[in-house]
Amino acid sequence: MNIAVQDQSVTRKSLVVTLEAGEVSAQHAATVAEFARMARLPGFRPGKAPTDMVLKRFGKDIADEFKQKVVSKAYQAGLTQSKLDVMQLVDAVPGELAAGKPAEIRFTVDVRPQFDLPAYDALETEVAPVEATDEEVDRTIEAMRAERADFRVAERASAKGDFVKLSYEGTVDGKPIADLSPDRPIYGKAPQTWEEVDGSQEGLIPGLGRELSGLKAGEKRTVEIAFPAEFAPLPALAGAKAQYAVEILEIRERVLPEINDEFLKSHQADSLDALKTNVRNSLRMQKEHQNRSLQRRQVTEAVVSKLEFELPASLIDLETQDVLRQFIEENMRRGVPQEQFEKDKKELFENARKAAAARVKMQLILGRIADQEGIKLTENDMNSFIYRESMRSGVSADKLVKQLSKDREQLRAMQQNIILDKTVEFLVSKAKVTTKASETPKSSS
C-alpha cells in the first residue's frame, strides 16, 4: 500500500491510496468467504456451498460489499499514515476495483487550517449600568397596568391610544388591492378589524393607525398609505401609494387599573414601595443578562477579528445550508411567501454564505482555544443541557436522551456547541470590563 498527499489548496488535499494486486485479491477473497459462511443455498449446509455458486447467487451484493470494504480500509489507512487532520471527506473516487488488479483510490478531503492564536485574555468589553432609574421603574409599572387595562366604549372622537373597530377597502391607481392579492385578501378589504390609534406598534397595514385620530363612530375617511420600498408580506404593494376608504364602527378607550391592594397583590407586593423594589430588582437582572450577552458578542468579535486564514470550503457549504434553512423557516412562520425567496434567492445565498463563513471561522478559533485551555465536556454539562432543552421544548429528558442516542450527528453537534459555549464564557471571565457612563439615577419615591 502506498499513500500520497497532493495539495489542492491550504485546506483541501487529495489523499491517494494505491493498493497492490495482492491486497485487493485478499480483500475480495475475505469478502467472498464472509458471504459463504452465511449463505444458505438449497442442498448445502450453511457455509458449505461452493464458492462459484455463492458468487453466482450473491454476485452484486459481494461486489458492493467488497467495494465498500476496500474504500473504507484504504481511507482509514490513508488517515493513519498521512496524519492529516481531516474535517470533512469531500469526495471518494475508487476507480476500477477487481480481484487480481492493483487499485488507486483518490479521496478529496478538507483539513483543519493551521493558525497561531492571538492573545485572548483581557479582551476589551463595554457594558451598560445595571441599576434601574426611577423613570424605567415607572415605565415598567405603567406597562404592567396597561397589560390589565379595560377597554370601554367611548362616545367621542378617537385619540392616541384608543382602539377603533373599522372597515376598510383599498385601491392602487383605482384598482382594488384585493385583485392584486387574491391569496392575501386582508390587505385589500376587511369588513371589520381593530387598530390602535397612533400606536407604538405597526398594524397589518403600515401607517394606518396614524391616520385614524379625530374620527367618531360612523364617520368615513379616505386615507393614503405609502407602502415601504420593500414589503415582504405582499411584494405587489412594495413602494405603492394606496388609497383606503375606512369607516369607524366603534371606539374604545384604554382604562388603566388603579394601583390598589388587588393590583399590588397580583404582582406579589404589599405596597407601592415593595412593587417598585421588585421591579427594580427585575430590571437589574434583565440588564445583567443583556450585558452578559453583549460581552459574549464582544469577545467573540474581538478574537475573530484578530485572525485571517483560509476556511475549509466544505464546512462553509454545510453551514450555508443550515443558515438558509433557518432563515427560510423563520420567515415562512412570519408569513413571507415562497415566491419572495425565489425572487431574492441570489442575494439570500450570498448573505447566507457570508454568515456561514463567519460562523465557521468563529467555531474553528473557539475550538482551538478550547483545546489550548483544556476546556472539556463534563457529565454535568450534558445534564444541564438536557434539563434546559427539556424545559424549553416540553419534551421529557428521557425522550431527549433517547433521541440523541439514536442520532450520533446531532449528539456530536450538541457536544461541540456546549464546548464552544463554555469557551465563550471563559473568554468573558477573562475580559476587561468598562461600564458606560450614565446619569446619576434619581431617588425613588
KEZA-713045 format. One line per field, with one value per residue (C-alpha): y, z, x; residue in one letter; chain; residue number from 1. Coordinates in Angstrom, 2 decimals. Example, Ala and Ser with C-alpha at 12.3 -4.5 7.8 and 13.67 -1.06 7.14 Angstrom:
y -4.50,-1.06
z 7.80,7.14
x 12.30,13.67
residu A,S
chaine A,A
num 1,2
// end
This chain:
y 0.00,3.44,6.75,10.11,13.56,16.23,19.86,21.43,24.41,25.21,23.38,20.92,17.84,14.83,11.65,8.97,5.37,2.75,-0.93,-3.78,-6.53,-8.99,-6.69,-6.24,-10.01,-10.75,-8.40,-9.89,-13.43,-12.38,-10.82,-13.92,-16.15,-14.00,-14.40,-18.14,-18.62,-17.03,-18.30,-20.67,-22.44,-25.43,-28.76,-27.40,-26.93,-23.31,-22.35,-25.43,-24.12,-23.95,-20.55,-20.32,-20.84,-18.20,-15.78,-16.51,-16.15,-13.09,-11.52,-7.96,-7.93,-9.28,-6.64,-3.81,-5.07,-5.62,-2.07,-0.59,-2.50,-1.65,2.06,2.19,0.40,2.49,5.70,4.66,3.61,6.87,8.94,6.96,7.16,10.72,12.09,14.63,16.39,15.83,17.83,16.69,13.96,15.79,13.01,9.45,8.08,4.36,3.80,0.18,-2.41,-6.03,-9.06,-9.61,-5.98,-3.06,-0.21,3.53,5.28,9.05,10.89,14.64,15.95,19.29,19.61,21.79,25.10,25.99,29.38,30.94,32.13,35.81,36.97,36.42,37.34,40.81,41.42,44.80,44.76,47.59,47.14,49.36,50.28,47.74,49.99,50.92,54.59,55.83,56.59,52.98,51.68,53.97,52.99,49.32,49.75,51.65,48.78,46.36,48.45,48.52,44.70,44.72,47.63,47.62,48.92,50.86,52.27,55.98,58.36,60.85,61.32,58.83,59.81,58.38,55.07,54.26,51.11,51.57,48.97,49.80,48.50,49.36,48.80,49.73,50.64,51.42,53.66,53.00,49.20,47.15,45.83,42.64,41.90,42.28,39.84,37.15,34.90,37.72,39.49,41.06,43.73,44.75,44.63,43.91,44.17,44.78,44.78,46.55,49.09,51.13,54.86,56.16,53.14,52.25,49.01,48.95,47.08,44.90,47.91,50.17,53.67,53.07,53.66,57.13,58.17,57.30,60.12,62.55,60.32,59.44,56.24,56.20,58.64,57.80,58.92,58.07,57.89,57.47,54.77,54.73,51.18,50.79,50.06,46.53,44.85,41.12,40.16,41.28,42.30,43.57,46.53,47.38,51.12,51.62,54.53,53.14,54.78,53.18,54.05,53.50,53.65,53.84,51.35,51.72,53.48,52.04,53.88,52.22,52.50,51.58,49.85,51.70,50.75,49.35,46.31,43.99,45.21,45.00,41.52,40.30,41.30,39.76,43.10,44.55,48.20,50.50,50.75,46.95,46.78,49.32,47.30,44.14,45.92,47.47,44.06,42.51,45.28,44.80,41.09,41.87,44.34,41.90,39.28,41.79,42.77,39.14,38.62,41.82,40.71,37.31,39.00,41.48,38.92,36.66,39.52,40.72,37.42,36.59,39.99,39.33,36.42,35.79,32.31,30.11,28.25,24.71,25.17,22.09,23.40,26.69,24.78,22.78,25.83,27.83,25.25,25.50,29.31,29.25,26.64,28.60,31.88,30.42,28.59,31.73,33.95,31.42,31.48,35.27,34.84,35.69,34.00,31.37,33.49,36.16,33.67,32.77,36.43,37.13,33.75,35.09,37.74,35.27,32.74,35.36,36.64,33.12,32.13,35.22,34.44,30.78,31.70,33.90,31.04,28.51,30.88,31.53,27.80,26.98,29.69,28.85,25.17,25.92,27.98,25.15,22.71,25.05,25.74,22.13,23.00,19.67,18.37,17.03,14.90,17.91,19.93,17.25,17.02,20.80,20.95,18.15,19.88,23.28,21.76,19.74,22.89,24.83,22.21,20.48,17.12,14.83,14.45,10.67,11.13,13.69,11.29,8.52,10.85,11.88,8.29,7.39,10.40,10.46,13.51,15.53,14.35,15.38,18.82,19.30,18.37,20.77,23.60,23.07,23.22,26.36,27.97,27.19,28.70,31.96,32.07,31.50,34.50,36.65,35.64,36.88,40.05,43.62,45.32,49.01,50.38,53.16,56.47,57.25,59.95,59.67,57.89,59.93,58.72,56.67,57.85
z 0.00,-0.90,0.47,-1.26,-0.36,-3.00,-2.22,-3.90,-1.52,2.02,3.40,0.59,-0.09,-2.39,-0.48,-2.97,-1.72,-4.04,-3.31,-4.79,-6.67,-3.83,-1.27,-3.47,-4.07,-0.35,0.46,-2.30,-1.05,2.53,1.38,-0.59,2.38,4.67,2.38,2.01,5.79,5.96,2.69,2.77,-0.57,-1.32,-0.95,1.13,4.82,5.93,4.97,2.78,-0.60,-3.36,-3.88,-7.53,-6.55,-3.83,-6.36,-8.85,-6.29,-4.39,-7.04,-6.86,-3.06,-2.85,-5.31,-3.35,-0.02,-1.48,-2.84,0.46,2.48,0.15,0.12,3.88,4.77,2.27,3.79,7.36,6.38,4.49,7.50,9.83,7.67,6.35,9.80,8.13,10.49,8.29,8.99,6.05,3.40,0.24,-2.35,-2.93,-6.39,-6.16,-9.81,-11.03,-8.23,-9.29,-7.78,-9.14,-10.17,-8.38,-7.34,-6.88,-4.67,-4.61,-1.67,-1.58,1.98,3.75,6.63,9.71,8.92,10.87,12.56,15.62,18.26,19.23,22.84,24.13,27.80,28.91,25.77,25.94,26.73,27.49,29.41,30.44,34.03,35.65,38.16,37.02,37.02,38.55,35.03,34.00,37.09,36.48,32.79,33.72,36.26,33.67,31.24,33.93,34.33,30.54,30.47,32.76,31.08,30.41,27.08,27.34,24.58,24.12,22.77,21.36,18.61,18.56,20.22,20.60,22.48,21.64,19.77,16.93,15.15,11.46,7.98,5.03,1.32,-0.56,-4.13,-6.03,-9.08,-8.90,-8.96,-5.97,-3.91,-3.42,-7.10,-6.59,-3.68,-4.13,-1.71,0.88,0.75,4.18,2.60,0.20,2.19,5.71,6.87,10.42,12.31,15.23,15.04,17.72,17.06,16.62,18.46,19.02,17.06,13.36,12.39,9.35,7.03,7.77,8.92,9.03,12.78,12.37,10.10,12.49,15.06,15.41,13.94,15.50,15.21,11.88,10.28,6.98,5.59,2.70,3.75,1.73,2.74,1.33,1.46,2.03,-0.91,0.40,1.66,2.08,3.20,-0.18,-2.70,-5.14,-2.78,-2.32,-2.96,-3.82,-2.74,-1.80,-1.04,1.76,2.33,6.05,8.22,12.01,13.60,17.27,19.56,22.80,25.23,27.36,31.11,33.33,36.66,39.89,41.90,44.78,47.05,44.38,41.78,44.22,45.37,41.75,41.46,44.77,46.58,49.67,48.95,46.12,47.51,47.59,43.99,42.93,44.69,42.91,39.57,40.20,41.01,37.93,35.69,37.19,36.37,32.81,32.35,33.77,31.29,28.44,29.48,29.53,26.03,24.89,26.38,24.71,21.35,22.01,23.00,20.08,17.58,19.10,18.89,15.43,14.04,15.02,12.57,8.84,7.37,4.64,5.64,4.54,1.67,2.53,6.05,4.59,2.17,5.00,7.24,4.36,4.02,7.74,7.62,4.63,6.22,9.48,7.64,5.38,8.22,10.36,7.56,6.49,10.06,9.69,6.54,3.86,0.62,-1.18,-4.33,-2.38,-1.62,-5.30,-6.26,-3.76,-3.88,-5.26,-2.55,0.09,-0.89,-0.89,2.54,3.90,2.65,4.22,7.55,7.24,6.69,9.81,11.83,10.60,11.39,14.87,15.55,14.44,16.60,19.67,19.15,19.21,22.36,23.98,23.12,24.41,27.67,28.20,28.15,28.18,28.15,31.53,32.61,34.45,31.20,29.46,32.28,32.37,28.62,28.70,31.54,29.77,26.46,28.16,29.82,26.53,24.27,26.68,25.73,28.64,29.48,28.94,25.44,24.57,25.71,23.54,20.53,20.95,21.41,18.05,16.17,16.53,14.28,16.40,19.56,18.18,17.19,20.62,22.36,20.16,20.85,24.61,24.45,22.27,24.67,27.62,25.70,25.15,28.87,29.60,27.40,29.14,32.56,31.47,29.76,30.82,31.64,31.24,32.30,30.20,31.96,32.82,34.52,38.27,38.99,40.75,44.14,44.09,45.93
x 0.00,1.28,-0.06,0.43,-0.88,-1.36,-2.24,-5.23,-5.22,-4.17,-7.21,-8.06,-5.95,-6.04,-5.28,-4.23,-4.11,-2.59,-3.17,-1.16,-2.98,-2.38,-4.00,-7.08,-7.34,-7.01,-9.90,-12.03,-11.37,-12.20,-15.47,-16.48,-15.59,-17.73,-20.74,-20.04,-20.14,-23.60,-25.03,-27.99,-28.37,-30.65,-28.82,-25.96,-25.42,-24.77,-21.23,-20.66,-21.86,-19.19,-17.59,-18.66,-22.30,-22.02,-20.54,-23.31,-26.09,-24.75,-22.51,-23.89,-24.03,-20.48,-19.24,-20.89,-19.56,-16.08,-16.00,-17.20,-14.59,-11.70,-12.58,-13.18,-9.93,-7.97,-9.39,-8.60,-5.07,-4.60,-5.65,-3.37,-0.26,-0.72,-1.63,-3.95,-6.36,-9.40,-12.53,-14.66,-14.49,-15.48,-15.30,-14.04,-13.20,-12.39,-11.55,-11.58,-11.73,-11.22,-9.52,-6.02,-5.55,-3.92,-6.23,-5.90,-8.45,-8.46,-10.04,-10.66,-10.61,-10.74,-8.29,-8.21,-6.48,-3.34,-3.05,-1.46,-3.88,-3.69,-3.73,-7.24,-7.07,-8.19,-10.25,-11.99,-15.71,-18.11,-21.34,-24.23,-25.06,-27.36,-29.10,-32.60,-33.60,-36.85,-38.11,-37.51,-39.28,-42.25,-42.47,-42.41,-45.22,-47.26,-46.71,-47.91,-51.06,-51.53,-51.47,-54.53,-56.29,-60.01,-61.34,-64.58,-66.78,-66.02,-68.67,-66.16,-63.61,-60.74,-57.45,-53.96,-54.01,-57.64,-58.61,-61.05,-63.14,-63.22,-63.83,-61.63,-61.21,-58.06,-57.14,-53.94,-54.35,-58.08,-57.68,-58.85,-55.95,-57.97,-57.37,-53.61,-53.58,-56.26,-54.33,-53.89,-57.29,-56.84,-54.59,-57.34,-60.54,-61.81,-65.45,-64.23,-60.93,-59.29,-56.47,-54.69,-54.75,-51.18,-49.82,-46.17,-46.56,-47.39,-50.54,-51.06,-51.20,-48.21,-49.16,-52.91,-53.12,-51.57,-54.47,-57.30,-57.14,-60.04,-62.75,-66.09,-68.12,-69.95,-67.53,-65.80,-62.48,-60.16,-56.51,-53.33,-50.87,-47.34,-46.02,-42.26,-39.96,-39.55,-42.72,-42.12,-45.68,-47.08,-44.36,-47.02,-47.59,-43.89,-43.41,-47.08,-49.27,-52.65,-55.99,-58.00,-61.66,-62.24,-65.35,-65.14,-67.54,-66.66,-64.16,-62.82,-60.58,-57.95,-58.70,-55.78,-56.42,-55.73,-52.66,-54.67,-54.37,-55.76,-53.26,-50.34,-51.33,-51.49,-47.82,-46.70,-46.31,-47.99,-47.18,-46.18,-42.65,-42.40,-43.62,-41.00,-38.31,-39.41,-39.47,-36.05,-34.56,-36.16,-34.81,-31.36,-31.45,-32.57,-29.72,-27.18,-28.39,-28.22,-24.71,-23.61,-24.98,-23.27,-19.94,-20.21,-20.64,-17.84,-15.20,-16.13,-15.92,-12.66,-10.82,-12.20,-11.17,-7.53,-7.15,-7.38,-6.92,-8.37,-11.52,-12.46,-14.91,-16.96,-17.65,-18.85,-21.11,-22.71,-23.11,-24.63,-27.39,-28.12,-28.24,-30.61,-32.87,-33.13,-33.79,-36.48,-38.24,-38.29,-39.62,-42.25,-43.55,-43.80,-45.87,-43.29,-44.47,-42.36,-42.15,-40.26,-37.48,-37.28,-37.05,-34.27,-32.51,-29.20,-28.94,-30.14,-27.47,-24.69,-25.70,-26.09,-22.65,-21.10,-22.78,-21.75,-18.10,-18.17,-19.67,-17.09,-14.23,-15.58,-16.05,-12.50,-10.96,-13.04,-12.24,-8.51,-8.87,-10.84,-8.04,-5.36,-7.19,-8.28,-11.97,-13.80,-17.34,-18.48,-21.40,-22.80,-22.67,-24.70,-27.25,-27.67,-28.20,-30.77,-32.64,-32.71,-33.73,-36.48,-37.86,-37.67,-39.23,-41.62,-40.09,-39.18,-35.49,-35.66,-37.07,-34.39,-31.65,-33.12,-33.31,-29.68,-28.50,-30.07,-28.66,-24.88,-24.55,-26.97,-25.19,-21.81,-23.12,-24.67,-21.41,-19.45,-21.90,-21.59,-17.78,-17.86,-20.34,-18.07,-15.16,-17.03,-17.85,-14.15,-13.23,-15.85,-14.47,-11.01,-12.24,-11.56,-14.87,-15.65,-19.04,-20.55,-21.04,-24.65,-26.66,-26.96,-30.27,-32.91,-34.03,-37.22,-40.24
residu M,N,I,A,V,Q,D,Q,S,V,T,R,K,S,L,V,V,T,L,E,A,G,E,V,S,A,Q,H,A,A,T,V,A,E,F,A,R,M,A,R,L,P,G,F,R,P,G,K,A,P,T,D,M,V,L,K,R,F,G,K,D,I,A,D,E,F,K,Q,K,V,V,S,K,A,Y,Q,A,G,L,T,Q,S,K,L,D,V,M,Q,L,V,D,A,V,P,G,E,L,A,A,G,K,P,A,E,I,R,F,T,V,D,V,R,P,Q,F,D,L,P,A,Y,D,A,L,E,T,E,V,A,P,V,E,A,T,D,E,E,V,D,R,T,I,E,A,M,R,A,E,R,A,D,F,R,V,A,E,R,A,S,A,K,G,D,F,V,K,L,S,Y,E,G,T,V,D,G,K,P,I,A,D,L,S,P,D,R,P,I,Y,G,K,A,P,Q,T,W,E,E,V,D,G,S,Q,E,G,L,I,P,G,L,G,R,E,L,S,G,L,K,A,G,E,K,R,T,V,E,I,A,F,P,A,E,F,A,P,L,P,A,L,A,G,A,K,A,Q,Y,A,V,E,I,L,E,I,R,E,R,V,L,P,E,I,N,D,E,F,L,K,S,H,Q,A,D,S,L,D,A,L,K,T,N,V,R,N,S,L,R,M,Q,K,E,H,Q,N,R,S,L,Q,R,R,Q,V,T,E,A,V,V,S,K,L,E,F,E,L,P,A,S,L,I,D,L,E,T,Q,D,V,L,R,Q,F,I,E,E,N,M,R,R,G,V,P,Q,E,Q,F,E,K,D,K,K,E,L,F,E,N,A,R,K,A,A,A,A,R,V,K,M,Q,L,I,L,G,R,I,A,D,Q,E,G,I,K,L,T,E,N,D,M,N,S,F,I,Y,R,E,S,M,R,S,G,V,S,A,D,K,L,V,K,Q,L,S,K,D,R,E,Q,L,R,A,M,Q,Q,N,I,I,L,D,K,T,V,E,F,L,V,S,K,A,K,V,T,T,K,A,S,E,T,P,K,S,S,S
chaine A,A,A,A,A,A,A,A,A,A,A,A,A,A,A,A,A,A,A,A,A,A,A,A,A,A,A,A,A,A,A,A,A,A,A,A,A,A,A,A,A,A,A,A,A,A,A,A,A,A,A,A,A,A,A,A,A,A,A,A,A,A,A,A,A,A,A,A,A,A,A,A,A,A,A,A,A,A,A,A,A,A,A,A,A,A,A,A,A,A,A,A,A,A,A,A,A,A,A,A,A,A,A,A,A,A,A,A,A,A,A,A,A,A,A,A,A,A,A,A,A,A,A,A,A,A,A,A,A,A,A,A,A,A,A,A,A,A,A,A,A,A,A,A,A,A,A,A,A,A,A,A,A,A,A,A,A,A,A,A,A,A,A,A,A,A,A,A,A,A,A,A,A,A,A,A,A,A,A,A,A,A,A,A,A,A,A,A,A,A,A,A,A,A,A,A,A,A,A,A,A,A,A,A,A,A,A,A,A,A,A,A,A,A,A,A,A,A,A,A,A,A,A,A,A,A,A,A,A,A,A,A,A,A,A,A,A,A,A,A,A,A,A,A,A,A,A,A,A,A,A,A,A,A,A,A,A,A,A,A,A,A,A,A,A,A,A,A,A,A,A,A,A,A,A,A,A,A,A,A,A,A,A,A,A,A,A,A,A,A,A,A,A,A,A,A,A,A,A,A,A,A,A,A,A,A,A,A,A,A,A,A,A,A,A,A,A,A,A,A,A,A,A,A,A,A,A,A,A,A,A,A,A,A,A,A,A,A,A,A,A,A,A,A,A,A,A,A,A,A,A,A,A,A,A,A,A,A,A,A,A,A,A,A,A,A,A,A,A,A,A,A,A,A,A,A,A,A,A,A,A,A,A,A,A,A,A,A,A,A,A,A,A,A,A,A,A,A,A,A,A,A,A,A,A,A,A,A,A,A,A,A,A,A,A,A,A,A,A,A,A,A,A,A,A,A,A,A,A,A,A,A,A,A,A,A,A,A,A,A,A,A,A,A,A
num 1,2,3,4,5,6,7,8,9,10,11,12,13,14,15,16,17,18,19,20,21,22,23,24,25,26,27,28,29,30,31,32,33,34,35,36,37,38,39,40,41,42,43,44,45,46,47,48,49,50,51,52,53,54,55,56,57,58,59,60,61,62,63,64,65,66,67,68,69,70,71,72,73,74,75,76,77,78,79,80,81,82,83,84,85,86,87,88,89,90,91,92,93,94,95,96,97,98,99,100,101,102,103,104,105,106,107,108,109,110,111,112,113,114,115,116,117,118,119,120,121,122,123,124,125,126,127,128,129,130,131,132,133,134,135,136,137,138,139,140,141,142,143,144,145,146,147,148,149,150,151,152,153,154,155,156,157,158,159,160,161,162,163,164,165,166,167,168,169,170,171,172,173,174,175,176,177,178,179,180,181,182,183,184,185,186,187,188,189,190,191,192,193,194,195,196,197,198,199,200,201,202,203,204,205,206,207,208,209,210,211,212,213,214,215,216,217,218,219,220,221,222,223,224,225,226,227,228,229,230,231,232,233,234,235,236,237,238,239,240,241,242,243,244,245,246,247,248,249,250,251,252,253,254,255,256,257,258,259,260,261,262,263,264,265,266,267,268,269,270,271,272,273,274,275,276,277,278,279,280,281,282,283,284,285,286,287,288,289,290,291,292,293,294,295,296,297,298,299,300,301,302,303,304,305,306,307,308,309,310,311,312,313,314,315,316,317,318,319,320,321,322,323,324,325,326,327,328,329,330,331,332,333,334,335,336,337,338,339,340,341,342,343,344,345,346,347,348,349,350,351,352,353,354,355,356,357,358,359,360,361,362,363,364,365,366,367,368,369,370,371,372,373,374,375,376,377,378,379,380,381,382,383,384,385,386,387,388,389,390,391,392,393,394,395,396,397,398,399,400,401,402,403,404,405,406,407,408,409,410,411,412,413,414,415,416,417,418,419,420,421,422,423,424,425,426,427,428,429,430,431,432,433,434,435,436,437,438,439,440,441,442,443,444,445
// end
